[in-house]
Amino acid sequence: MRKIVSTKEAPAAIGPYSQGNIFGNLLFTSGQIPINPSSGEIVGKTIEEQTEQVFKNVKAILEEAGSSLDKVLKTTVFIKNMDDFAAMNGIYAKYFKEGVLPSRSAVEVARLPKDVLVEIETIAYV
């Protein structure tokens, strides 16, 4: 049975999708971009600033679903410029503890919603 996850602590969906879906004991989050959920504005001009906001949004959805960053099994990172990967990775590393690092894919893309620099989606257990 599927359960939809929604929280005001993360940006509302800007299309026909949910912030997250729980199926069984797995949570699938939609890709999060660096939007401030209160203002609806993009946060930051740098990859570091934008990655920080993305993780605030991801964390809010995980917590609403009864999960946490420690329970993330897989991430997919969509990045506008692979030259920014090391800087993004420095912020990314702050959010995951050694010993519980998720699997990850990273893909450079031509364009992201609202022309942001990074988008991250996760699969976690609840």
C-alpha positions, 0 to 999 in steps of 0.5 A: 500500500502506498502512502503520499508524504507531504510537508510544509517544511519542504517546497511544494511540488511544482508539477503533478508529483508528490514530495515523497511516496512510501511503499512498504518500508521504502521512501522515494523522494522526488528530486529536491532543488534549492527552494526555500519552502517559505518564500518559494525563492531559489536559495544561493548562487553557489553550488555549496549554498544550493546543495545546503538548501537541497539537503534541508529540503530532503531532510524535511521530507525524510523526517515527515515520513519517519525516516532520516538521512541515516536511513538513505540507501541511494541518492541520485545527484543531478548537477548542471556542471560536473566541474562543481562536483567536488564542491557539491561533494564537500557539502554532501559529505557533511550529511552522511555518516561514515559507515552508513553512506548511501549508494550514489549516482551523479549525472551532469545535465544540460538544465534543471528546473528553475535553472538551479545548479543541483537536484538530489533525489533519495530512496530511504527506508522507514 
